[in-house]
Amino acid sequence: MNLNYKDILENELYLDTLKLIPDEIKNHINALKKVKRFQFKEYPKNILIDDTKKHTLKCVNIAKTLALDTNYPSLIRTLWIHDIPELITKDLTVIEKYRNKNAASEFDVKEMIAAEQLLNKDDQELLKTFNAANNFLKGNTPWDEKTVSLEAVFAKLIDNSEGNMTFHYFISRWAASERYDKTLLPPRDSLLHSFITNQKFLSRIEQFTPKEYNKDLIAFITNVLENIKRLWFDVPADRIPDELRVYLK
């Protein structure tokens, strides 16, 4: 498993997936361009430039890049539809969700209400399975193949990892540039989220998923973390936050 995320971003390889957007949801996917990501007051302004359409394209591109032993049609369809409800709910950053459990729960309810308006019944079921995979990875619910499929777990890991890698791409590029200002660094929980969360995910996968699933899931997370580390290679040592340094070794 060999993912080069910097190459995907800088050469815009994810744009190849534009031609793969299913016709029946093309209008929804195109409209996601208006839903901006990383809109968090504690992030440096005009550094993290992304939208949910790009996020969706990048997620599908990652899934297509990897040789995963899973139900590809279900995985790809889940990635296409997983953020369409944000056309109504807008985006809530992962840090806001982790900091405020009540806000996260309210967002989940609003998401399913939006899904009923925007998605067909089959896609609504895919979204429910995707959310069940998220709850499993977070440790909120046990593994149950009746409600948590392998492709849903992969879809959630790809969704999570794309955001993590994009965040570190923009922040590390800014830290290496003339625009860098130490006083504007994102908060500690944002900087460490990718590493701490993925360690929890690894623990859940190793302990609770069927053994035949472990290899690919663990390899993917390991590859993602290596990609994040590589993004910081060109940043001067004195600009790397001390709390992050230990995870980049």
C-alpha positions, 0 to 999 in steps of 0.5 A: 500500500503506497499512498503519495498524498502530496503528489495527489494534491500538488498535481491535482490527480483527484480531478480525474474523478470528476468524470466518475461522478454518478449522473443522479448526484452530479448536481449535489456533488457540484453544489458541495463546492460552496461548502467550505471546510476548516472554517474554525476561528482558531485556524490561521486565516486564508491558510486552509483553503478547501471545500467539500466537493474537493474533499469528496473527489479526493476521498474517491481518488484515494479509494481508487488509488489503493488496492483494497480487498473490499466491496468497491462499489459500496465503498465508492458510493459511500464516499460519493454521498457521505457529505451531501447532507452538508448542503443543508447542515454545512460543515462542522470541523472534527475538532469542534465535534470532539470538543463539544459532544452535544454539538456533535450529536445534534449535528448527527441528527441534523445530518440524517434529517438532511439525508432524508431530503437529499438521498434515496433510501439505499444511500441513506442506509449507506450513510447509516452504516458509515456513521455506525463505522465512525461510532465503532472506531471511536469506541462508542459501539462494539463491532457488529458485522450486521451494522458495521461493514468493512467498506464502511470502516474503510470509507470512514478512515479515508474520510478522516485521513483525507481531512488530516492529510489536507490539514497538515499539508496546508499548515506545514506549507505555511510553516515553511513559508514567509507567511509563518507566524508562531502566534497563529499556530493552530491549537494543540488538539488540532495539531495532534488530532491526526496522531492521537485519533489514529492511534485509537483507531488502530487499537480498536481495529487490532482488538475488535475487527475480524483478523482477515480485515486487520492487515489492510486497515492497519496498513492504510492508517500506517501509510497515512501517518507516514504521509503526514510526517513527510509533509513536515520534512521541509519545515525548519526545525525551529518552526515545528511545534514541540508537542508535534515533534515527538509524533514526527520521529 
